[in-house]
Amino acid sequence: MWGVLMNRGDLSNEQWEKLKSLLPPTKPRTGKPNNDHRTVINGILWILRTGAPWRDMPERYGKWESIATRFYRWQKAGIWNQILGHLQAIADQKDNLDWQVHYVDGTVVRAHQHAAGGKKGVKKKRN
């Protein structure tokens, strides 16, 4: 095992084996080594599963600031899209993917009711 008890919703060993080769090196070219990718991803999964704010993440995953920073850095670098594409390709090769059902498209994600509308602070003209 990897030193910490697994919690419900954390990556299984099988899932981790599929993911770990798709991730950037733990030790970047410069600076100090990153926190363990598996623990960080489990923290991100906890946030996605619960919908809680980053600040409410349990301490067992590490500092919430570090995990949030890594999530957004990987998003900006396109790493999440690369992982999704790779896993989809593997599932498609094994004929385990029905593109009519297993297709991720941002157009079907509902926005919060306050996300729509104009810029904040813009005054509307009254007739």
Secondary structure, DSSP 8 states (H G I E B T S, - for coil): --SS---TTS--HHHHHHHGGGS--SS-SSSS----HHHHHHHHHHHHHH---GGGS-GGG--HHHHHHHHHHHHHHTHHHHHHHHHHHHHHHTT---TTTS---GGGS---TTTSSS-TT------
